[in-house]
Amino acid sequence: MTIAALLGTTGSLACIYRGLPENPFAVSPDSLFSVYETIAVAPVDTPADFDVSGDAMVQLEGAVEEQLERMGFSVVPPFEYLGIWQHIANETGGFYDTYSGQLDEELFEYAMERLRLDLSTRFDVDAILYPELWGGTVPFFDGIARWDGAAQAVFGARGMNGEVRVLSLVVSIEDIAGRELYSNGFGFATIEAWHNDEWLPLILDGVVRDSRLVSTAVENVFAPMVESQMSLSNEHLPQ
């Protein structure tokens, strides 16, 4: 997970693009499902200029939680994760040097260790999932944008070629020591429309609340895990 994700700052939407990993598993699928039982879900991290209500994010976070539960994991929700993190942040007085304004990396790493320890002690957490919305600009052709496995029509740009701003849902699962277990991304939505010869931003709150977009992105970002779990289950069926 990036430092920005926990400090609440990320890059702007421009010039950020997430390509799909060739293999989303950093460990074997069998290990992921047999060793790890309880996953804490962090709040969704977003670009700095991403203006959306907390309620809309709760819908996306809820969909992530439900998908993990369907795969048999016990889930600790984002509000528990955030509550522990905020307590640690208040206790330490923040993570920036008073004089230089720079991040105190040693203090931040201490806080991360405390966070993992508290999650493990209080909830028996053995893995943490970090969901993020990555922003970027991608090309589109004949009115269709294709990125991170998704294909969506660009509003008002039928038959046109160009570039459009988009979001991708990216998830990363780490063990309690911070080692990556799984990471994958899928295109979430185009976030601007062509109207009267100019690009207009879509209302991001509405984009994130779109249940079709949420379910499609969540299902696809976890698809390799679901498919691997089904394959493992079939291997253990009596012959």
Rosetta blueprint (number, residue, H / E / L):
1 M L
2 T L
3 I H
4 A H
5 A H
6 L H
7 L H
8 G L
9 T L
10 T L
11 G L
12 S L
13 L L
14 A L
15 C L
16 I L
17 Y L
18 R L
19 G L
20 L L
21 P L
22 E L
23 N L
24 P L
25 F E
26 A L
27 V L
28 S L
29 P H
30 D H
31 S H
32 L H
33 F H
34 S H
35 V H
36 Y L
37 E L
38 T E
39 I E
40 A E
41 V E
42 A L
43 P L
44 V L
45 D E
46 T L
47 P L
48 A L
49 D L
50 F L
51 D L
52 V L
53 S L
54 G H
55 D H
56 A H
57 M H
58 V H
59 Q H
60 L H
61 E H
62 G H
63 A H
64 V H
65 E H
66 E H
67 Q H
68 L H
69 E H
70 R H
71 M L
72 G L
73 F L
74 S E
75 V E
76 V E
77 P L
78 P H
79 F H
80 E H
81 Y H
82 L H
83 G H
84 I H
85 W H
86 Q H
87 H H
88 I H
89 A H
90 N H
91 E H
92 T H
93 G L
94 G L
95 F L
96 Y E
97 D L
98 T L
99 Y L
100 S L
101 G L
102 Q L
103 L E
104 D L
105 E H
106 E H
107 L H
108 F H
109 E H
110 Y H
111 A H
112 M H
113 E H
114 R H
115 L H
116 R H
117 L H
118 D H
119 L H
120 S H
121 T H
122 R H
123 F H
124 D L
125 V L
126 D L
127 A E
128 I E
129 L E
130 Y E
131 P E
132 E E
133 L E
134 W E
135 G E
136 G E
137 T E
138 V E
139 P E
140 F E
141 F E
142 D L
143 G L
144 I E
145 A E
146 R E
147 W E
148 D L
149 G L
150 A E
151 A E
152 Q E
153 A E
154 V L
155 F L
156 G L
157 A L
158 R L
159 G L
160 M L
161 N L
162 G E
163 E E
164 V E
165 R E
166 V E
167 L E
168 S E
169 L E
170 V E
171 V E
172 S E
173 I E
174 E E
175 D E
176 I L
177 A L
178 G L
179 R L
180 E E
181 L E
182 Y E
183 S E
184 N E
185 G E
186 F E
187 G E
188 F E
189 A E
190 T E
191 I L
192 E E
193 A E
194 W E
195 H E
196 N L
197 D L
198 E E
199 W E
200 L E
201 P E
202 L L
203 I L
204 L H
205 D H
206 G H
207 V H
208 V H
209 R H
210 D L
211 S H
212 R H
213 L H
214 V H
215 S H
216 T H
217 A H
218 V H
219 E H
220 N H
221 V H
222 F L
223 A H
224 P H
225 M H
226 V H
227 E H
228 S H
229 Q H
230 M H
231 S H
232 L H
233 S H
234 N H
235 E H
236 H L
237 L L
238 P L
239 Q L
